[in-house]
Amino acid sequence: MRRYVAVAIIMAVLVLVAAQFSWNGTPVEGRVALVVFEGYNQHEFETLRSTATDVTVVGAGNLTSGYDVRIEDVKPSDILGYDAVIFIGGSGLYRRVKSGRVDRDLEMAAAIAESASRSGKIIGAICAAPAIPAMAGLLRGRNATIYPGLEGVLSDNGARYVKADVVVSGRIVTASTPESAGKFRDTLREMIRKG
């Protein structure tokens, strides 16, 4: 009898471990470009780089290491090879957006977002990063969310701010804070799965 109880306990533990593993999920089969600026949010980065099986980190701004390719080396046609482009927030991007000054790196990021949109790719942006598709005009007339204090960037670019963790508007997904990174990643995974 003890043996059966022990086996039942082991099976229950295995089921719980499997459930936890599937809850966090494994990366979806696909290719993602992850665009990061200096001062990117480490939690968002770690969470989102597990979105897909093939992730290319695109470095922007004053980022000096930890990337696969610099943003200035990414041509709009390169985006055709990806299922999704995800823009990560953090203090560096927040400062750029808050300053109201559009610099060369923000322009290049917006061009990548435009190219992804024209190609029907999924676009994700978290924290301060929804400012990028907004500046590209991709959120005009759409619902979106952004990090608290930056709501004006959305409305200034014709988007409707929604106070929510994650907002899906067509093939564009926005998330408000680092705490929403897991839900954001899972939303993106599901969209990539569906194609």
C-alpha positions, 0 to 999 in steps of 0.5 A: 500500500505504501508503495502505491502511495509513494508512486501516486505522490511521485506522479502528482509531483511530476504532473505539477512540474509538467504543468509549471513547465507548460505554464511558463511554456517553451519557446514557440517555433519561430524567428523573432527580432528583439530590439533593445536600447541601452539601459534595457529592462533585464527582466523584460529581456530575459522573459522575452528572449524565450518567446521563440526558438530563434531570437536575434538581438538588435542593439540600438542607441548606446548599447555596446555589447550583448547584441547580435546585430546593430540596428543600423545594419538591419535593412527593412527587407531583413524583417521579412525573415522574422515572424515578429519584431519585439521592442523592449523598454527600459530606462534608456528608451524611457529617457529618449521618449520622455525627452520628446526628441526623435533621434536617429536610433528611434527613427531606425527603430520606427522604420523597422516597425513600419517594415514589419507592419507592411510585411504583416509581421507581428509587432510587440512593444513593452514599457516605453517601447510602444512609443516606437510603433506610435511614432511610426504611425502604426497605432493611429486609431488603435487601442494601445498601452504604455508605461505610466507617464508616457500616455501622451506619446500615444495620444499625440500620435493618434492612438487610444490609450487603454490602462491595461497590462497587455493590449492586442490591436490587430497584429500589434501587441503593447504591454505597460510594465515589466510586471506584464512581461510574462503575459505579453510573451505568452500573447506573442507566442500564441500569435506566432503559433497562429501565424 
